[in-house]
Amino acid sequence: MNHSIPHSRTGWQSFLALILIAGLGFLSSCNSKPDEINSLQQQVWKSPGDTKAYMMLGNAYAQSQRYNEASQAFKSALAINPELDDARHALGAVAFRQKKYTEALPFFQQNLERSPKDSLRLYDLGNVYMQLKQFDKAAKLYNEAIDNSESFIEAHYNLAVCYSHTGRKTEAEAIYKWLLDKNNYLAVSLQKHINNEAR
């Protein structure tokens, strides 16, 4: 199995983006077909109080990278049911995908407030802070995610990236050594990141 990391800067950034959005899984790489979106729009028109229909429509829009329409559908679902965590998470994920990190922040903060020990919610909020280059805040959230789910490999990886950005190279390298047994591909990627930060 080839564990090499893409050498171009663009490839590296794309790989890191995949790690950062691991918790944002509702957005798939395949696009929704126009017929599917039309069908889902029909469902929403027929049942305007159906949050599930709005969520499905929002997901289809997001998969087609029609983010403004996706946000509108998720907001509609949340307006119908303000307790709908999936809609709040989806709004944060759509903003994150568009690199609107300050816009994503309150959605992920609210989502975490509703379940403060949830590892994925901690991880998602950590990812936003990481993108905002608030590495200490991100590291705290990743540590909490790991406390609640020790085997959360992506959280370990992102924690090490935060450590490398804040001069905590020894701690970043300790995570690298731990990753060698867990996921060699991530370990090699992390080593490259640590080495780049050291330059």
N, C-alpha and C positions, 0 to 999 in steps of 0.2 A: 504494500500500500504506500502511495506517495504522500508524505506529510509536508512537502515543501509549501512555502507561503508564496503568494504572488509577489513578484519583485517590484512591480511598478507601484508608485505612491497611490495611484488610483485604485489598484487592486487591494492594497493594504487598507485604504479607507473603506472600501466596500466590505471587506472582511470584518473590520471593526464595527461597521454599521450593522452587520448581521448579528454580531454578539450583543450589541446594544439593544436591539429590538427583539431579542429572543422572547421576552415576556409579552410582546405586542402581537400575538399570533393570529389575530383575526384577519390581518391583511395577507392574502396569499399572492403568489407571484403571477398567477394566471388571471387574465382579464375576464370579467363577466361579459356574456354575449348580450347584444342589444335586446334580443328577444326576451332574455331572462329579466333584464331591467324593466322592460315594458310590462311583463307579466307581474313583477313585484309592485310596480306602480299601480297596476289595476287592483291588486290586493289591498293596497293602502287606501285607494279611493273608495273601494267597497266597504272596508272596515277601518274607518279613520281612528278608532280607539284601540286598535290592535298594536301593542308595542312590538310584538314579535315580527309583524309585517314590516314595521319601520326599521327594526334592527336588520332584517334580511335585506331590505332595500339599501340601507346605509352600507352594509358589507359589500353588496354588489357594486355600488358607486365607488367605494374605496378601492376595491379590486381593479376597477377600471380607471383609477387615479382621477376620479371626478370628486375631488376632496370637498369642495364647497357644498355640493349636493349631498355628499355623505354626512357632513357635519349637520346639515339641515335635517336630514332624516333622523340622526341620533338625538338631536335637540328635540325633535317632535316626540320621540319615544320617551325622553326624560321629562318632557312637559306632561305627558299622560301619566307617567309613574315616576315621581321624583326619587323613589327608592331604588331605581333600576341601575345597579352598579355597572352592568355591562355597557350601558349607554354612556355613562360617565367615563369609563375606561376607554371606550371607542373614540370619544371626542378627544381625549388626551392622545391616543395613538395616531389619530388623523393629523393633529397638529404636529406631533413628533415627526411623522413621516414627511411633513412639509418643512421641517427644520424650524418650526415656530415654537421654540422651546419655552419661551416665557408664556405663550398661550397654553401650552400643554401642562405647565406646572400646576395651576390650580385644580385641574381635573384630576391629576394623579394625587395631589395632596388630599383632596376631598375623598377620593377613593380609598386612600390609606387610612384616613380618619375613621372610616366605616368598618375597617378590619385591620387594626394596627399591627397585628402579628403575622399577617399574610406575607409570605416570602416574595411572591411575585409582585405584590403591590409595593413592597419596600424596594425591590429591584427596579421596577419601572420608574419610581420617583428618583432613585439613585441615578438611573440613566439620564434623566432630564438634568439633574444637577451636574453630571459629568459633562454633558454637552454645553452647559452654561459655564464650564470650567471652574465650578465650585467643588473642587476635588475633596475637600475635607468633609463637606456635607454628604457627598456621594459615598465616600468611604464609610461613613457612619451607617448609612442605610444599607450598604452591601454587607457590612459586618452583622447588622441585625438580621438581614435575610439569611445569612449563613448560620447564625445562632439558631434560627428556626428550621433550617434545612441544611444540615452539614454538607450534604452531597451536591449542593447547588453549584456546579462547576463554573457556570458562566458568571455567577456572582463573585467567586474566587478570582476569576480572570480579571473582571472589571475592577475589583478591589486592588489587585496588583498594579493595574494601569494607573489608578489613582495614586497609589503609593509611589510609583515611579515619577509621577508629575510633581509630587510634593517632597521629593528628596529622600524618601524612605526606601532606598534601594535594597537594603538588607531584607526588609519585610517582603518586598516585591520578589526578590530572588527565592525566599523561602516558599512562597506560593508557587513559583516556577518549578521548584523541586518537587513539591506536592503534586503538581499537575502532570509531571512526567509519568507517574503511575496511573493517572486517571484518564488523561486525554493528551496524547503526544502532539497532536496537531495544534491544540491550543497552547501547549507548553512551548513549542517551537515559535509560534506566533508571539507569545508573550516575551520570550527571550529577545526576539527581534525588536519588539517595542521598548524593552528595557535598555537595550544597546543603543537604540536611536535617541532615547532621552538622555543617555549618559554623554552623548557627543556635545 
